[in-house]
Amino acid sequence: MSADADNLSTEERRARMLAIIETHGFARVADLSPAFGVSTVTVRADLDALEVGGSVRRVRGGAMPAGAAGLAERPFEETQVDAAPQKARIASAAAELVEPGMSVLLDVGTTTAAVARELVRREDLRDVTIVTNGLSIALALEPAIPRIQVVVTGGTLRPLQHSLVAPLGDLLLSKVHADLALIGCNGVDAAAGITNVNLPEAEVKRSMVSAAARVVVLADGSKIGRASLGHVASAEEIDVVVTDVGAPASARHELESLDDGPRLLIV
């Protein structure tokens, strides 16, 4: 922010806030306050005004562009090429967390699909049960049967991500307790928590978080410090976030500064 931030009118300040939100996809109250030299109360009032005007959507800890919820989701086949090297490293690290005899909830997504392929390569794994709501993931795991037992949650098929969601998408999850949940998402932020662009999938993710003894979130660096519409869990509900060195340092520091926040595993 330029040195003349103190001289901005309310309209100019709000216009610049909107530009930041549209450029980055999400902005935190905690960042906008020092950037503009105003209190957090003033920032919240500005964001509330922008929301009333239809420019932004308020989410916990900040705001995102009003049209982001409808525009952000892309097909599985398209997003699997995004940050592919980073996702491969994250998937490899996540697969190492799985041990023989474990029960694992494996969420839908391109990074978790890469985890499935890594688990198939792990010939040391025996008596592992994987519960997934992703049809692509279930098919990727099929070559590892019977070393790995594959259970599909059931539910209603969403073609865009080949995922199973409500109705009935989380019925099975309410009846199990797994050792480990590996969760994908669209955003990880200290204030906004774990978020996802699609609301039906966010509901299933929440059920997975509740059904696991240990929760690990997989998010490439572009998702750290961002927030989407669907709230999955607070940062404090997560045990580990596996990400890459491209994650913004400020957002990483905020996560690490939480009293009961997740451990960050940088790959």
N, C-alpha and C positions, 0 to 999 in steps of 0.2 A: 504494500500500500504506500502511496506517495506521501510526502511530508505534509501536504495540504489537507490531509484527512480531517483535521480539526475544523477546517473552514467549509466543509461540505454542508449543503442544505440537507434536510431530511430526505427530500426527493432524490437528490444526487447520491446520497449514501445508500439508499435503498436500491437505486439503479445499479450501483457498483456491486452491491451484495448479490443482486440477481445475476449479474454477469459472472461473478465467481461461481455461483451455484450452477449455472448453465455450463460453464467451462469444465468444472470438476465433477459434476454429477451429484455432489453432496457437499455441504459446508456445515461445520460445527459452530454452535454458539460460542464455544470456548476459543475458537480461532478467530472468529469475526470480531469479537470484543476488543482484543488488543490491536488487531489490524486497523480498526477504524477509530480507536481511542475512545470508545463508548462502553458503558456498562453492559453486562449481560442482560439486564432488564430491558435496556433500550434495544439491544439486538433482537430479543424475543418479540418485542413490540413491532419492530421493523419486519421480521419474518411473518408475524401474524397478519400484518397489513398486506404483505405480498401474497399471502395465501388467500386472503379475502378478495384480492384483485385477480386471483386465478393464475398467478405467475409461478408459485411454488407449492409444494406439498410439505407440510410440517411433519417431521418424524422425530422420534426421541433424540434429543441432543442437538438438533439442527434442522435442516431443510434440504429438499431435493427438488429438481424441476418438476413442474406439475404434470408434464406429459411423459415423465420417465417410466411410470408403471406400465403404460401401454406400449412403449417403444423399445424397452430394453431387452426383452426376451427374444432370443434367436434360436433357430433349430439346433438340435444336438449335433448334427453333421457339420454345421457351419462353425460352431464354437469349439469343436474338438481340435481345430488347427490353431486356435488362439493360444499363445504362450505355451506351445507344445513342449519345448525343452524343460521349462519350469514345471509344468504339470507332471512330466515324466519323473523329475527328481522328487517332487512332492509325493507322487504315488509310490516310488521306491521306498522312501522313508516311512510312509504310512504302512506299507505292507510288512515292514520289519517289526511293527508293533503287534502283529498277529502271531500267536503261538499255538502249537498243537493243543487240541482239546478246547479251544476257545469257542464262544458263541459271539458272532459279530453282526451288527446292523450296518449294512452298506447302502448308503443313500444313493439316489440317482444323480447323475452329472458326468461331465467328461473327465474330470480328475478322478472321481471314484471308479469310473469305467477303466481308467488306466490302472487303478489299484487292483481291480479284478484280474486284469491280465498279469500283473505281477504275482498275485496269489496263485495263479495257475502254474507259474514257473517255480514256485516254492514246493519242490517235491518232498521237503521235510515235513510239510504240514499234513497232519492226520487228525481225524475226528474233529474237524472244524465244521461248524454250522454257520452258514451265511444267510441272513434274512435280508432281502432287498425289495424295494419297490420299483426297481428299474428292469425292464424287460431286456434291454441291451446288456445289462450287467449279468443277469441270470444266464443268458446265452453265452456270454464270454466265460463264465465259470463252468459251464457244462463239461468241458474236457477234463476237469479235475474231479468229477464224480467217479468213484465213491469216496476219495480222500476227503473231499469237501462236500458236505450236504448242502443243497441249495433250496431255500424256502422262499417263495414269492408271496408278498403280503396279500395280494388280491386288491380289488378296488376297480375304479373306473379309469380306462386308458386315456392318457393325454398324448396324442401323436407327436406333438412338438418335441417332447423330451423322452418319449417312450416310457412314461412314468405312470404308476398306478396311484390314484388319489381318491378323495371322497366322491361319492359315498362308498363306504366300506373300506376305504384305503388304510385306515389305522386300527381296524377292529382287531386284527391279529396282534398288533404291537401292544395293545392294552393287556394282552394275556401272556407276554413274555418278559423276561429280564435277562438282558445280554451282558456279557463281560465288557464289550467295547462297541461304541458307535462311531463310525467314520462318516462325517457329515460334510456335504458340499454346500455352497452358498454363493450369493452375489455380493455380500458385503460383510466386513468385520470392522467394528469400531468400538472404542472404549465406552462411548456414551450410548450409541444406538444399539450396540450388541451385534448379534448374528442376524442377518436379514436376507430375504430372498425376494426376487422380483415377482414370483408367482405365488399367489395366496394359497391355492389348494396344496401345492408342494410344501409351502411353509408349515402348514398344519401337520403334514406327515413328519416333517423334520422335527417339529416340537415333540411329537409322540416318540420319536426315536431318542431324543435327548432324555425324556422322562423314563425310558425303558432300559437305559444302559447304566452300568456302574461307572464307566469312564467314557468321556465324550471328547473326541478329537475332531477338530474342524480343519478341512483342507481348503486352502484359499491361496491362489497365486497372488503375487505382490500387487497387482492392479486392483485387487478387491479390499486391500487393507486401508482403513480410513474412509471407506465408502459405506453408504446405507441404501437399502431398497425398501419397498413398501411393506413387505410381509415380515413381521417380527418372529424370529425363531426362538431365541434365548438371549439372556443377558450375557455379557462377557464373563461374569463371575460363575456362570453355570458350566463353563467350558474348562476342561482340564488342560488341553494342549491345542495350539494353533500351529499347523505346519504350513509354512509359506516360504518364499524365496527372497533373495537379497535385494530384489527390486521393490520390496515393500517400503513405502515412505518412512523415513526415520522418525518423524514426529509422531505419526500414528502408531508406530511400533513402541515408541517410548511411552505413549499414553496407556497402551495395553499393559506394558510391563510395570507401570506405576500403580496399577490398581491393587488395592490391598489383598483381594482374593481373586485376582484375575488369572487368566490362563498362562501357562508356560509357552513361550514362543520357541519353536524349532525351525531355525532358518537353514534352508538347503540351497 
